[in-house]
Amino acid sequence: MRSYPLSTLLLVLLLASLADGTSFWSSIRGGGSVATRSRSPPLVIAEDQRRRATSNNEIVSTKLERVVKGFQKVVPRKDIHVGKLLAAFKQMQAFLQDTGMNQAANTLSTNIAKIEDSHRRAPAHERENLSALLRYEIDSGVHQSRGLAENSAAMGVVWLCRNLSYQRSMYQLMLEANKTPLEAAQLAFQKELRPHLHWTVANVLLAAIKSLTPANHSAFFSKIGGFPEKSYGPDEERATRRDVQRMIDLWQPILTHLGQVFHDLELQGRL
């Protein structure tokens, strides 16, 4: 009987596995002939491959990763770069839209536009960093009254910060206090947003929160993690909670820095 080099046999086995959609390495580990294996549906194959990747300690990806990476670039050293701040919030806006949180996405869009408008009008040397842009608005007389001008970059930053504070509180209540998504959303809203809203607007938003917020942790985290709820297991849960915690950890120094900027520019008294 004619013998063949091992490399030739491996090549034949690889081509056979590619032809019928099975895994080359699983065919070796499982033993037997690739040709005799039954073909699995593509979705089953994809799910099996994802599970094997997880069992091999490979990182499970979530939809939150891009948001995390965007805010990693914003974390201040001396000041916050306006372009990076806008890019991070646009990424967050896209994430909210993709997960069906359209009201929150629209709120971000409105306030991003306020910052972009001021950024376009400011001279190049006064718009790169946030403190310079806000100083430009002050020196230009944008804030004529005792408060902040409604369409100013300063007001846009204020509402973006309030939105981050709301989400941070909501996620913390779920991760640390084990509150249900609805309980966490309502408590965070009462603390971070309701004091700044007219009562009619606040009641409308509370009603929306009650009707749209998923009932349990699994439904909520699978949604923001980007996983089908039916296939949402312990590995997906850990990955989603990991990225939520990473977001919270990134938001805290950003919010602290922005608060300091408003204090230094004496803008807090205008809120």
C-alpha positions as CSV (number, residue, x, y, z in Angstrom):
1,M,0.0,0.0,0.0
2,R,1.4,3.3,-1.0
3,S,2.2,5.7,1.8
4,Y,2.0,9.5,1.7
5,P,3.9,12.2,3.5
6,L,2.1,13.5,6.7
7,S,1.9,17.0,5.2
8,T,0.0,15.7,2.2
9,L,-2.5,13.9,4.4
10,L,-3.1,17.0,6.5
11,L,-3.7,19.1,3.4
12,V,-6.3,16.6,2.1
13,L,-8.0,16.6,5.5
14,L,-8.1,20.4,5.5
15,L,-9.6,20.7,2.1
16,A,-12.2,18.1,2.9
17,S,-13.2,20.0,6.0
18,L,-13.5,23.3,4.1
19,A,-15.7,21.5,1.5
20,D,-18.3,20.4,4.0
21,G,-18.2,23.3,6.5
22,T,-16.8,21.4,9.5
23,S,-13.8,22.5,11.6
24,F,-10.5,21.2,10.5
25,W,-9.1,21.0,14.1
26,S,-12.4,19.5,15.5
27,S,-12.2,16.7,12.9
28,I,-8.7,15.9,14.1
29,R,-9.7,16.0,17.8
30,G,-12.9,14.1,17.3
31,G,-11.3,11.4,15.2
32,G,-13.0,9.5,12.3
33,S,-13.4,10.6,8.7
34,V,-14.5,14.2,7.9
35,A,-16.4,12.8,4.9
36,T,-18.7,10.7,7.2
37,R,-19.6,13.6,9.5
38,S,-23.1,15.1,9.1
39,R,-23.3,18.7,8.1
40,S,-24.7,21.2,10.6
41,P,-26.7,24.2,9.7
42,P,-24.6,27.4,9.4
43,L,-26.1,29.0,12.5
44,V,-25.3,25.9,14.5
45,I,-21.8,25.9,13.2
46,A,-21.4,29.6,14.1
47,E,-22.8,29.1,17.6
48,D,-20.5,26.1,18.1
49,Q,-17.5,28.1,17.0
50,R,-18.3,31.0,19.3
51,R,-18.8,28.6,22.2
52,R,-15.5,26.9,21.5
53,A,-13.7,30.3,21.4
54,T,-15.2,31.1,24.8
55,S,-14.1,27.7,26.2
56,N,-10.6,28.4,25.0
57,N,-10.6,31.6,27.1
58,E,-10.9,34.0,24.1
59,I,-12.5,37.3,24.9
60,V,-16.2,37.6,24.1
61,S,-17.0,40.8,22.2
62,T,-19.9,43.1,23.1
63,K,-21.5,46.1,21.4
64,L,-20.2,48.2,24.2
65,E,-16.5,47.8,23.2
66,R,-16.6,50.7,20.7
67,V,-18.1,53.0,23.2
68,V,-15.5,52.0,25.7
69,K,-12.7,52.7,23.2
70,G,-14.1,56.0,22.3
71,F,-14.2,57.3,25.9
72,Q,-10.7,55.9,26.6
73,K,-9.5,58.6,24.3
74,V,-11.4,61.3,26.2
75,V,-10.0,60.7,29.7
76,P,-8.3,63.9,30.5
77,R,-4.7,64.6,31.3
78,K,-4.6,68.3,31.3
79,D,-7.7,69.1,29.3
80,I,-10.4,67.4,27.2
81,H,-9.9,67.4,23.4
82,V,-13.2,68.6,21.8
83,G,-12.9,66.4,18.7
84,K,-12.3,63.2,20.8
85,L,-15.2,64.2,23.1
86,L,-17.6,64.6,20.1
87,A,-16.4,61.3,18.5
88,A,-17.0,59.4,21.8
89,F,-20.5,60.8,22.2
90,K,-21.3,60.1,18.5
91,Q,-20.2,56.5,19.1
92,M,-22.4,56.3,22.1
93,Q,-25.3,57.8,20.1
94,A,-25.0,55.1,17.5
95,F,-24.9,52.5,20.2
96,L,-28.1,53.8,21.8
97,Q,-29.9,53.8,18.4
98,D,-28.7,50.3,17.6
99,T,-30.1,49.0,20.9
100,G,-33.4,50.8,20.4
101,M,-32.9,53.6,23.0
102,N,-34.0,56.2,20.5
103,Q,-35.1,58.9,23.0
104,A,-31.7,58.9,24.7
105,A,-29.9,58.9,21.3
106,N,-31.9,61.9,20.2
107,T,-31.0,63.8,23.4
108,L,-27.3,63.1,22.7
109,S,-27.7,64.2,19.1
110,T,-29.3,67.6,20.0
111,N,-26.5,68.4,22.5
112,I,-23.7,67.2,20.3
113,A,-25.0,69.6,17.6
114,K,-24.7,72.5,20.1
115,I,-21.0,71.8,20.7
116,E,-20.3,71.2,17.0
117,D,-21.9,74.6,16.1
118,S,-19.8,76.5,18.6
119,H,-16.7,74.5,17.6
120,R,-17.2,75.5,13.9
121,R,-17.5,79.2,14.8
122,A,-14.5,79.4,17.1
123,P,-11.0,80.4,15.9
124,A,-8.7,77.4,15.5
125,H,-6.6,78.2,18.5
126,E,-9.7,78.5,20.8
127,R,-11.5,75.3,19.9
128,E,-9.1,72.4,20.2
129,N,-9.6,71.9,24.0
130,L,-12.9,72.2,25.8
131,S,-11.9,74.8,28.4
132,A,-10.7,77.1,25.5
133,L,-13.9,76.6,23.6
134,L,-16.0,77.4,26.7
135,R,-13.8,80.5,27.4
136,Y,-14.4,81.6,23.8
137,E,-18.1,81.5,24.4
138,I,-17.8,83.6,27.5
139,D,-15.5,86.2,25.9
140,S,-17.8,86.4,22.9
141,G,-20.8,87.3,25.0
142,V,-22.8,84.2,24.1
143,H,-24.3,84.0,27.6
144,Q,-26.0,87.3,27.8
145,S,-28.3,86.5,30.7
146,R,-27.5,85.1,34.1
147,G,-27.9,81.6,32.8
148,L,-26.3,79.6,30.0
149,A,-27.4,80.3,26.4
150,E,-29.7,77.4,25.3
151,N,-27.8,76.6,22.1
152,S,-24.3,77.1,23.5
153,A,-21.6,74.4,23.7
154,A,-21.7,75.0,27.5
155,M,-25.3,73.9,27.6
156,G,-24.6,71.0,25.4
157,V,-21.9,69.8,27.7
158,V,-24.2,70.2,30.7
159,W,-26.8,67.9,29.3
160,L,-24.3,65.4,28.0
161,C,-22.9,65.2,31.5
162,R,-26.4,64.8,33.0
163,N,-27.0,62.0,30.6
164,L,-23.7,60.3,31.6
165,S,-24.5,60.7,35.2
166,Y,-27.9,59.1,34.7
167,Q,-26.5,56.1,32.9
168,R,-23.7,55.7,35.4
169,S,-26.1,55.7,38.3
170,M,-28.4,53.3,36.6
171,Y,-25.7,50.8,35.7
172,Q,-24.2,51.1,39.2
173,L,-27.5,50.3,40.8
174,M,-27.8,47.1,38.7
175,L,-24.2,46.0,39.2
176,E,-23.7,46.9,42.8
177,A,-27.2,47.0,44.4
178,N,-28.7,44.3,42.2
179,K,-31.7,46.5,41.3
180,T,-33.9,45.4,38.4
181,P,-33.4,47.5,35.2
182,L,-36.7,49.3,35.8
183,E,-35.9,50.1,39.5
184,A,-32.4,51.3,38.6
185,A,-33.7,53.4,35.7
186,Q,-36.4,55.1,37.8
187,L,-34.1,55.8,40.8
188,A,-31.3,57.1,38.5
189,F,-33.8,59.3,36.7
190,Q,-35.2,60.8,40.0
191,K,-31.6,61.6,41.2
192,E,-29.9,62.8,38.0
193,L,-32.5,64.1,35.6
194,R,-35.8,65.0,37.2
195,P,-34.5,68.0,39.2
196,H,-33.6,69.7,35.9
197,L,-36.8,69.0,33.9
198,H,-40.3,70.5,33.9
199,W,-42.7,68.2,35.6
200,T,-44.7,67.5,32.4
201,V,-41.5,66.4,30.5
202,A,-40.4,64.4,33.5
203,N,-43.6,62.5,33.7
204,V,-43.6,61.7,30.0
205,L,-40.0,60.4,30.2
206,L,-40.8,58.3,33.3
207,A,-43.7,56.7,31.5
208,A,-41.4,55.9,28.6
209,I,-38.9,54.4,30.9
210,K,-41.6,52.2,32.5
211,S,-42.9,50.9,29.2
212,L,-39.5,50.4,27.4
213,T,-37.1,49.2,30.0
214,P,-36.5,45.4,29.9
215,A,-37.9,43.6,32.9
216,N,-34.9,41.6,34.1
217,H,-31.1,41.7,34.0
218,S,-30.8,39.0,31.3
219,A,-33.0,40.9,28.9
220,F,-31.3,44.2,29.6
221,F,-27.7,43.1,29.4
222,S,-28.2,40.9,26.4
223,K,-29.7,43.9,24.6
224,I,-26.9,46.3,25.4
225,G,-24.3,43.6,24.9
226,G,-25.6,42.8,21.4
227,F,-26.5,39.1,22.1
228,P,-29.8,37.2,21.3
229,E,-31.5,36.6,24.6
230,K,-31.9,32.9,23.8
231,S,-28.2,32.4,23.5
232,Y,-27.3,34.7,26.4
233,G,-25.3,32.7,28.9
234,P,-22.7,33.1,31.7
235,D,-19.9,34.1,29.3
236,E,-21.9,36.8,27.6
237,E,-23.1,38.0,31.0
238,R,-19.5,38.3,32.3
239,A,-18.4,40.1,29.1
240,T,-21.3,42.6,29.2
241,R,-20.9,43.4,32.9
242,R,-17.1,43.8,32.3
243,D,-17.7,46.4,29.6
244,V,-20.4,48.2,31.5
245,Q,-18.0,48.5,34.5
246,R,-15.2,49.7,32.2
247,M,-17.6,52.5,30.9
248,I,-18.5,53.5,34.4
249,D,-14.8,53.7,35.4
250,L,-14.0,55.9,32.4
251,W,-16.9,58.2,32.9
252,Q,-16.1,59.2,36.5
253,P,-12.8,61.1,35.8
254,I,-14.4,62.7,32.7
255,L,-17.3,64.0,34.8
256,T,-15.0,65.1,37.6
257,H,-12.9,67.1,35.1
258,L,-15.8,68.7,33.4
259,G,-17.2,69.8,36.7
260,Q,-13.8,71.4,37.6
261,V,-13.7,73.2,34.2
262,F,-17.2,74.7,34.9
263,H,-16.1,75.7,38.4
264,D,-12.9,77.4,37.1
265,L,-14.8,79.3,34.4
266,E,-17.5,80.3,37.0
267,L,-20.2,78.6,34.9
268,Q,-21.7,76.5,37.6
269,G,-23.5,79.5,39.1
270,R,-25.3,79.9,35.8
271,L,-27.0,76.4,35.9
